[in-house]
Amino acid sequence: MSYRNNQDRVGAPLTAQDPAPQEQVKEEGFSYAMPTEVVDLPSKGQFYPPEHPLYGVTSIEIKHMTAKEEDILTSVTLLKKGLALDRMLKSIILDKRVSSEDLLVGDKNALVVAARINAYGSEYSTTVACPGCSTSSTHNFNLDELVNTFPEEEDFMLYDADNEDGRFFINLPKSNVRVGIHMLCGADEKKMLAMSERKKRMRLPESALTDQLKMIVETIDGDEDKKSISQFIDTMPASDSRHLRVAYAALTPNVDLKQTFECEACGFAEEVDIPLTADFFWPR
């Protein structure tokens, strides 16, 4: 078995000279070595609080998916509750102090991609709707080519932002206030999904943009009162809202899920976000 060159991209920094670490599994007299892999974290452990087990940690070890994890991903009950992916990650993460809900979204994405590559390979074939002509076609993406992104000093200067103990402070150009934000984790994503589902059931207007801003914003000019923050976000200038969302995307460590897509129908050629559909864990 050969190992991928993982320099500067998602996956383990393993080589043919450094065999993968393995977890020993025993079942009533039958034992085998469970292959594991070390996955680089986009955050490099720099945006967790000191008490978090991943504080200052640049990588994490996971075991390869087995039939057990496939059962988890196809559990109707877990899928309905939105728990399948978190349960799968809980099963493959070897450090049991680490919860998928406490993982930063970018780090969680890196583990999901690595788990998929380990289980089914790097080729991901799925249906894509062309942004140019809306024609749907099957396109092959190479997950081995995905890279981790990490904010550079130039990014902080561009958005007039500072990083203090894992919290970003960004000056909004129009309202001229200083906003303190934190990066979303798995638990935040779950809360936002539950909020969206609740609004659908109650037939309330969708408010995904403001809901996300209310989730990440912790202070406004030092004020931590949630009611005041909510009122400000509901009435903030659209240009400030966009500035904050763009800055957040640029400053958050993550896996860059963009790859080039070419449409045979209209000739459209541009980078698109890789659609993470059901095909992701159940390749054709």
Wavefront OBJ file of the C-alpha trace (Angstrom):
o trace
v 0.000 0.000 0.000
v 1.388 3.399 -0.918
v 0.734 6.658 0.903
v -0.220 9.946 -0.660
v 2.088 12.936 -0.621
v 0.307 15.013 1.999
v 2.481 18.111 2.010
v 0.341 21.263 2.182
v -3.002 19.487 1.822
v -5.609 17.501 3.665
v -4.441 14.142 4.957
v -1.668 12.557 6.925
v 1.989 13.522 6.594
v 2.889 9.864 5.984
v 5.368 8.383 3.540
v 6.239 4.902 2.359
v 9.192 5.031 4.762
v 6.878 5.902 7.688
v 4.172 3.218 7.825
v 0.768 4.253 9.113
v 0.190 3.799 12.832
v -2.271 1.030 13.568
v -4.815 0.239 16.237
v -4.994 -3.385 17.331
v -8.507 -4.876 17.218
v -9.363 -8.209 18.843
v -12.565 -10.173 18.415
v -12.764 -13.545 20.225
v -9.477 -15.007 19.075
v -9.318 -13.090 15.805
v -7.162 -9.976 15.738
v -5.995 -7.594 13.062
v -4.242 -4.257 12.817
v -6.673 -1.410 12.212
v -4.962 1.184 9.983
v -4.988 4.762 11.240
v -3.951 8.101 9.804
v -2.766 11.428 11.158
v -4.746 14.346 9.710
v -3.415 17.902 9.633
v -5.822 20.388 11.245
v -6.489 23.587 9.251
v -6.576 25.544 12.541
v -3.154 24.220 13.574
v -4.643 24.200 17.084
v -4.295 27.981 17.309
v -7.961 28.934 17.719
v -9.028 26.705 20.607
v -9.217 27.809 24.258
v -6.361 26.607 26.520
v -8.582 24.001 28.198
v -9.475 22.322 24.873
v -7.631 19.022 24.131
v -6.665 20.362 20.676
v -5.188 23.620 21.979
v -1.821 24.014 20.239
v -2.232 20.631 18.500
v -1.531 20.607 14.762
v -2.872 17.147 13.860
v -5.158 14.368 15.088
v -5.167 10.604 14.570
v -8.206 8.786 13.177
v -8.808 5.165 12.289
v -10.015 4.144 8.851
v -13.758 3.673 8.423
v -15.150 0.153 8.702
v -18.533 -1.496 8.132
v -19.453 -0.244 11.614
v -19.126 3.367 10.475
v -21.072 2.591 7.295
v -23.916 1.383 9.508
v -23.796 4.679 11.380
v -23.936 6.722 8.169
v -26.973 4.798 6.909
v -28.911 4.751 10.190
v -32.324 6.237 9.400
v -32.769 7.325 13.012
v -29.398 9.099 13.154
v -29.906 10.698 9.744
v -33.297 12.105 10.749
v -31.788 13.577 13.906
v -28.775 14.956 12.009
v -26.400 12.902 14.172
v -24.935 10.424 11.675
v -21.834 12.425 10.730
v -21.013 13.326 14.346
v -21.413 9.700 15.451
v -19.159 8.550 12.622
v -16.466 11.042 13.642
v -16.801 10.031 17.289
v -16.189 6.435 16.240
v -13.022 7.112 14.218
v -11.321 9.769 16.391
v -8.844 7.933 18.613
v -8.481 10.665 21.236
v -11.774 10.234 23.098
v -11.312 13.595 24.833
v -12.148 15.220 21.481
v -15.821 15.702 20.622
v -16.915 16.433 17.054
v -19.261 19.090 18.459
v -16.286 20.963 19.919
v -14.271 20.808 16.696
v -13.960 23.998 14.684
v -15.889 23.630 11.441
v -12.733 23.713 9.311
v -11.072 20.973 11.359
v -14.257 18.902 11.223
v -14.306 19.269 7.429
v -10.709 18.044 7.232
v -11.565 14.884 9.188
v -14.648 14.199 7.056
v -12.640 14.512 3.829
v -9.811 12.341 5.187
v -12.293 9.673 6.329
v -13.874 9.587 2.885
v -10.509 9.296 1.110
v -9.413 6.495 3.442
v -12.649 4.572 2.882
v -13.378 5.012 -0.826
v -10.432 6.782 -2.446
v -9.854 10.326 -3.637
v -12.019 10.277 -6.775
v -15.416 11.832 -6.086
v -17.982 11.601 -8.881
v -21.215 13.531 -8.423
v -23.846 15.506 -10.314
v -23.162 19.223 -10.753
v -25.566 21.875 -12.032
v -23.651 24.272 -14.291
v -23.725 27.849 -12.881
v -23.744 29.122 -16.455
v -26.550 27.175 -18.144
v -28.031 25.076 -15.303
v -27.349 21.847 -17.209
v -26.742 18.932 -14.827
v -23.867 16.588 -15.579
v -21.593 14.146 -13.796
v -18.208 15.554 -12.852
v -15.177 13.930 -11.233
v -13.401 15.801 -8.432
v -10.023 14.812 -6.969
v -10.155 15.064 -3.171
v -6.396 14.510 -2.970
v -5.916 17.996 -4.430
v -7.794 19.782 -1.635
v -5.637 22.069 0.507
v -5.998 23.567 3.963
v -6.313 27.342 4.223
v -4.950 29.428 7.094
v -5.180 33.219 7.550
v -2.016 35.179 6.888
v -0.985 38.530 8.349
v -2.007 40.196 5.084
v -5.574 38.898 5.537
v -5.865 40.550 8.949
v -4.540 43.821 7.527
v -6.952 43.670 4.581
v -10.003 43.376 6.846
v -8.671 45.615 9.638
v -8.870 42.680 12.024
v -6.991 41.380 15.066
v -6.732 37.943 16.660
v -6.778 37.848 20.447
v -6.827 34.426 22.147
v -8.781 32.801 19.316
v -11.338 35.624 19.035
v -11.323 37.920 16.012
v -11.949 41.646 16.341
v -13.060 43.397 13.165
v -13.760 47.086 12.607
v -16.915 47.616 10.538
v -16.310 50.403 7.989
v -19.752 52.053 7.843
v -21.101 51.840 11.392
v -17.566 52.277 12.764
v -17.932 49.723 15.564
v -15.498 47.014 16.674
v -17.013 43.536 16.592
v -15.628 40.518 18.432
v -16.446 37.149 16.847
v -15.609 33.486 17.411
v -15.310 30.718 14.827
v -18.179 28.268 14.474
v -17.803 24.778 15.895
v -19.841 21.623 15.353
v -22.240 22.490 18.186
v -22.916 25.908 16.616
v -23.734 24.255 13.288
v -26.170 21.926 15.035
v -27.892 24.867 16.756
v -28.245 26.736 13.468
v -29.702 23.672 11.753
v -32.208 23.172 14.583
v -33.152 26.846 14.406
v -33.717 26.620 10.652
v -35.871 23.491 11.000
v -37.926 25.116 13.740
v -38.613 28.163 11.585
v -39.690 25.928 8.706
v -42.141 24.080 10.926
v -43.552 27.357 12.251
v -43.573 28.837 8.713
v -41.475 31.777 9.835
v -39.372 33.839 7.392
v -35.897 32.472 6.704
v -33.055 34.485 8.238
v -29.936 32.385 7.644
v -27.561 35.358 7.265
v -28.543 37.162 10.456
v -28.821 33.873 12.358
v -25.213 33.067 11.506
v -24.020 36.546 12.465
v -25.843 36.328 15.799
v -24.145 32.985 16.381
v -20.594 34.227 15.792
v -20.732 37.776 17.197
v -19.832 37.936 20.905
v -19.186 41.626 21.510
v -19.903 44.996 19.897
v -17.629 47.776 21.136
v -17.078 45.664 24.237
v -20.802 45.154 24.929
v -21.591 41.445 25.495
v -25.353 41.824 26.020
v -26.986 39.334 23.623
v -30.149 41.397 23.210
v -28.158 44.476 22.200
v -26.062 42.399 19.794
v -29.196 40.892 18.218
v -30.785 44.318 17.749
v -27.610 45.709 16.170
v -27.313 42.801 13.732
v -30.956 43.176 12.645
v -30.361 46.832 11.758
v -26.702 46.869 10.684
v -25.906 48.358 7.243
v -25.826 45.762 4.467
v -22.274 46.804 3.552
v -21.103 46.042 7.119
v -22.920 42.707 7.063
v -21.163 41.728 3.859
v -17.795 42.982 5.140
v -18.165 40.849 8.271
v -19.201 37.726 6.349
v -16.397 38.053 3.797
v -13.827 38.735 6.533
v -15.039 35.741 8.531
v -14.688 33.436 5.513
v -11.198 34.735 4.752
v -9.901 34.510 8.327
v -11.335 31.099 9.241
v -9.000 28.093 8.763
v -10.732 25.499 6.627
v -10.452 23.031 3.774
v -10.658 24.799 0.414
v -13.461 22.858 -1.268
v -13.203 24.704 -4.597
v -12.083 22.950 -7.769
v -12.309 23.716 -11.461
v -15.516 22.680 -13.228
v -15.948 22.661 -17.017
v -19.395 22.372 -18.603
v -19.504 20.418 -21.851
v -22.861 21.966 -22.754
v -21.984 25.674 -22.669
v -18.226 25.805 -22.152
v -18.467 27.408 -18.697
v -15.146 26.921 -16.870
v -14.605 28.197 -13.382
v -13.902 27.118 -9.821
v -16.990 25.855 -7.973
v -17.624 24.566 -4.471
v -17.561 20.771 -4.465
v -21.157 19.688 -3.709
v -21.167 17.344 -0.709
v -24.130 15.179 -1.664
v -25.098 11.631 -0.689
v -22.522 10.450 -3.253
v -19.740 11.685 -0.958
v -19.894 8.677 1.361
v -21.653 6.350 -1.070
v -19.672 6.540 -4.323
v -21.162 5.068 -7.450
l 1 2 3 4 5 6 7 8 9 10 11 12 13 14 15 16 17 18 19 20 21 22 23 24 25 26 27 28 29 30 31 32 33 34 35 36 37 38 39 40 41 42 43 44 45 46 47 48 49 50 51 52 53 54 55 56 57 58 59 60 61 62 63 64 65 66 67 68 69 70 71 72 73 74 75 76 77 78 79 80 81 82 83 84 85 86 87 88 89 90 91 92 93 94 95 96 97 98 99 100 101 102 103 104 105 106 107 108 109 110 111 112 113 114 115 116 117 118 119 120 121 122 123 124 125 126 127 128 129 130 131 132 133 134 135 136 137 138 139 140 141 142 143 144 145 146 147 148 149 150 151 152 153 154 155 156 157 158 159 160 161 162 163 164 165 166 167 168 169 170 171 172 173 174 175 176 177 178 179 180 181 182 183 184 185 186 187 188 189 190 191 192 193 194 195 196 197 198 199 200 201 202 203 204 205 206 207 208 209 210 211 212 213 214 215 216 217 218 219 220 221 222 223 224 225 226 227 228 229 230 231 232 233 234 235 236 237 238 239 240 241 242 243 244 245 246 247 248 249 250 251 252 253 254 255 256 257 258 259 260 261 262 263 264 265 266 267 268 269 270 271 272 273 274 275 276 277 278 279 280 281 282 283 284
